């Protein structure tokens, strides 16, 4: 179960990174990029806390 959870977590991170990357490509404004990366960090933190 732990391995399956870790695999799902890794896949989730891969998806989030892809979304993050495409977002950075489409919006070059620094303030938007900063807001988005803080949202990304909050999601990552929530996933870690959830386990």
MISE-823727 format. One line per 10 residues: number of its first residue (from 1); their letters; for each residue x, y, z of N, C-alpha, C, O, CB. Coordinates in steps of 0.1 Angstrom, whole numbers. Glycine has a CB too. Example, Ala and Ser with C-alpha at 12.3 -4.5 7.8 and 13.67 -1.06 7.14 Angstrom:
<recs>
1 = AS = 132,-57,78,123,-45,78,132,-33,78,142,-33,85,113,-45,90 ~ 128,-22,71,137,-11,71,129,0,79,134,11,80,141,-6,57
</recs>
This chain:
<recs>
1 = XXXXXXXXXX = 8,-12,0,0,0,0,9,13,0,6,22,-7,-9,0,12 ~ 19,12,8,28,24,9,35,27,-5,36,38,-9,39,21,19 ~ 39,16,-12,45,17,-25,35,23,-35,38,32,-43,50,4,-30 ~ 23,18,-34,12,23,-43,9,38,-41,8,46,-50,-1,15,-42 ~ 9,42,-28,7,56,-24,18,64,-30,15,75,-35,6,57,-9 ~ 30,60,-28,42,67,-32,41,69,-48,45,80,-53,55,60,-28 ~ 37,59,-55,36,59,-69,26,70,-73,28,78,-82,33,45,-75 ~ 14,69,-67,4,79,-70,8,93,-67,5,103,-74,-9,76,-62 ~ 16,95,-56,21,108,-52,30,113,-63,30,125,-67,28,107,-38 ~ 39,104,-67,49,108,-78,42,112,-90,46,121,-97,59,96,-80
11 = XXXXXXXXXX = 32,104,-94,24,107,-106,17,120,-105,16,128,-115,14,96,-109 ~ 11,123,-93,5,136,-91,15,147,-92,11,158,-98,-2,136,-77 ~ 27,146,-87,37,156,-88,41,158,-102,43,170,-106,49,152,-79 ~ 42,147,-110,45,149,-124,35,157,-132,38,165,-140,47,135,-130 ~ 22,154,-129,11,161,-135,12,176,-131,10,185,-140,-3,155,-131 ~ 14,178,-118,14,192,-113,26,200,-119,25,212,-123,15,192,-98 ~ 37,193,-121,49,200,-127,46,203,-141,50,214,-146,61,191,-126 ~ 40,194,-148,36,196,-162,27,208,-164,29,217,-172,30,184,-169 ~ 17,209,-155,8,220,-155,15,233,-152,13,243,-158,-4,218,-145 ~ 24,232,-142,31,244,-137,40,249,-149,41,261,-151,40,240,-125
21 = XXXXXXXXXX = 46,240,-156,55,243,-167,47,250,-178,52,260,-184,62,231,-172 ~ 36,244,-182,28,250,-193,22,264,-189,21,273,-197,16,241,-197 ~ 19,265,-176,14,278,-170,25,288,-172,23,300,-176,10,276,-156 ~ 37,285,-168,49,294,-169,51,298,-183,55,310,-186,61,288,-163 ~ 49,289,-192,51,292,-207,41,302,-212,44,311,-219,51,280,-215 ~ 28,300,-207,17,309,-212,17,322,-205,12,332,-211,4,302,-211 ~ 21,323,-193,21,336,-185,35,339,-181,41,333,-172,11,335,-173 ~ 41,350,-187,54,353,-184,55,364,-172,66,367,-168,61,358,-196 ~ 44,369,-168,44,379,-158,49,374,-144,44,364,-139,31,386,-156 ~ 60,380,-138,66,375,-126,56,374,-114,57,364,-107,77,384,-122
31 = XXXXXXXXXX = 47,383,-113,38,383,-101,29,371,-102,26,364,-92,30,396,-99 ~ 24,368,-114,15,357,-116,23,344,-113,18,334,-107,9,356,-130 ~ 35,343,-118,43,332,-117,46,329,-102,46,317,-97,57,333,-124 ~ 48,340,-94,50,338,-80,38,333,-73,39,324,-64,54,352,-74 ~ 26,338,-76,14,334,-70,12,319,-73,8,311,-64,2,342,-76 ~ 14,315,-86,12,301,-90,21,292,-83,17,281,-78,13,300,-105 ~ 34,296,-81,43,287,-74,40,285,-59,43,275,-53,58,292,-76 ~ 34,296,-54,31,295,-39,18,285,-38,17,278,-28,27,308,-34 ~ 9,286,-48,-2,276,-48,3,262,-50,-1,253,-43,-12,280,-59 ~ 13,260,-58,19,247,-61,26,242,-48,25,230,-45,30,248,-72
41 = XXXXXXXXXX = 33,251,-41,39,247,-28,29,243,-18,31,234,-10,48,259,-23 ~ 18,251,-17,7,248,-8,1,234,-10,-2,227,-1,-4,259,-8 ~ -1,231,-23,-6,218,-27,3,207,-23,-1,196,-17,-9,217,-42 ~ 16,209,-26,26,199,-22,27,197,-7,28,186,-2,40,203,-27 ~ 26,208,1,26,207,15,14,199,20,15,191,29,27,221,21 ~ 2,202,14,-10,195,18,-9,180,16,-13,172,24,-22,201,11 ~ -3,177,4,-2,163,1,8,156,11,5,144,15,4,161,-13 ~ 18,162,15,28,157,25,21,155,38,23,145,45,40,165,26 ~ 14,165,42,7,165,55,-4,154,56,-6,148,66,1,179,59 ~ -10,152,44,-21,143,43,-17,128,47,-24,121,52,-28,143,29
51 = X = -5,125,43,1,112,45,4,111,60,8,100,65,14,109,37
</recs>
